[in-house]
Amino acid sequence: MQSEPSYWFPAKRYGWGWGIPRSWQGWLVLAGFVVLLALGALLFPPKKELVFFLAYVAALCVLLTGICWAKGEPPKWRWGGDRHA
């Protein structure tokens, strides 16, 4: 008998996407994302280098979404209850 896979990021109850992390690995990924965002604001000050800063943020968001996709519950639109799943 196989156990259910342990996801780092649970699916949101309403809407599409993922909620707050469920495991320490997910929290580590989220903390790393926040630290890298802050570092990007220092490396590419938005008032001086807005285009580079936005490109950096977009790349981080794509990376975070990829990790959530790989390590989170499969995304789909959810209405809050099991009856519409």
Buried (B, 14 or more C-beta within 10 A) or exposed (E): EEEEEEBBBBBBEEEEBBBEBBBEBBEEBBEBBEEBBEEBEEEBEEEEEEEBBEEBBEEBEEBBBEBBEEBBBEBEEBEEEEEEE
